[in-house]
Amino acid sequence: MIGSFTFESLPCRVVFGSGTLSAAKAEVERLGGKRALVLTTPQQETEGKKLGSSLGALYAGIFSGATMHTPVEVTDQAIAAMKACGADCVVSLGGGSTTGLGKALALRTGINQLCIPTTYAGSEMTPILGETRGGLKTTVRDPAVLPETVIYDVDLTLTLPASLAATSGINAIAHAVEALYARDTNPVTSMMAEDGIRALARALPAIAAEPADRTARSEALYGAWLCGVCLGTVGMALHHKLCHTLGGTFDLPHAETHTVVLPHALAYNASAAPDAMARIGRAIGAVDAAQGLYELAARLNAKLALRDIGMPESGIDKAADLAVTNAYWNPRPLERNAIRDLIARAWSGEAPPATKASA
């Protein structure tokens, strides 16, 4: 029997396919935009300028300073660039860093966004913005930051290196994993979560084996979209809190941090969420969900230890303290010592303990 639940569908237009980047000009016009500022990271500036050229008279300029964790000072610089070129909308081309900047601009100025993701980050599907100020990352949930339109173009992901596809994909899986045991989980989101996990778990090894596999790239992008919808529709728990804490405090790379932490956070919550563990295990073809995700990351040659992505061992206790500072919901009560053990295992890269709940 299906019990009572609440499901909120977020307003967002999605254009999915191959070659859909060519629709960017029409989509800006559809939003009523007259002067579009293109946003990228420094690494994707060339692609951003090409996109700008395709916008013709709608192209107002480019800001290529997007960076990890959306520092407020970078947002200030982008606002200055918007004013300087008279932009009335933004087009974000890139991964989570660029999407985050577009969302920060929307929150601060109210401008419309066209988002064109080139990774599997999923941020484009959420009303969530994580910003960093003075080394501390805070999260805002506000419908105002949700992009009005998202263009998914499989062609743009073909050049995403297999190593980045792996960590970006597992980052996406993390959204769906936590959606399955969220406080406000519901049958619709859970269905999308399981299908998203399944699609990515199937596609990522195929991409690792053959990076030019267009079918696998398409399935991965589809899975990332589903997982992003999950992230935007229901709340998250310990895993995302930990990753925001670690990323903001130690300036760790976002997707890699999620990849390392996910199996350990899952093991922590396994006993309190047996149904979610069963669905995750089914989706990835593993008896033990936490160990199955750890083995998936290993199979994709992803880094498995926080120490290998820049976290000092001296930070373990600080991270544990920060993880329990502000109250937030989690299926298993937050226990500082147990969370410290979780972080210590993730720091060293050892496998998560076996979980009976995943049998």
Buried (B, 14 or more C-beta within 10 A) or exposed (E): EEEEEEEEEEEBEBBBBBEBBEBBBEBBEBBEBEBBBBBBBEEBBEBBBEBBEEBEEBBBBBBBBBBBBBBBEBBEBBBEBBEEBEBBBBBBBBBBBBBBBBBBBBBBBEBBBBBBBBBBBBBBBBBBBBBBEEEEBEBBEEEEBBBBBBBBBBBBBBEBEBBBBBBBBBBBBBBBBBBBBBEBBBEBBBEBBBBBBBBBBBBBBBBBEEBEBEEBBBBBBBBBBBBBBBBBBBBBBBBBBBBBBBBBBBEBBBBBBBBBBBBBBBBBBBBBBBEBBBBBBEBBEBEBBBBBBBBBBBEBEBBBBBBBBBBEEEBBEBBBEBBBEEEBEBBBEBEEEEBBBBBBBBBBBEBBBEBEBBE
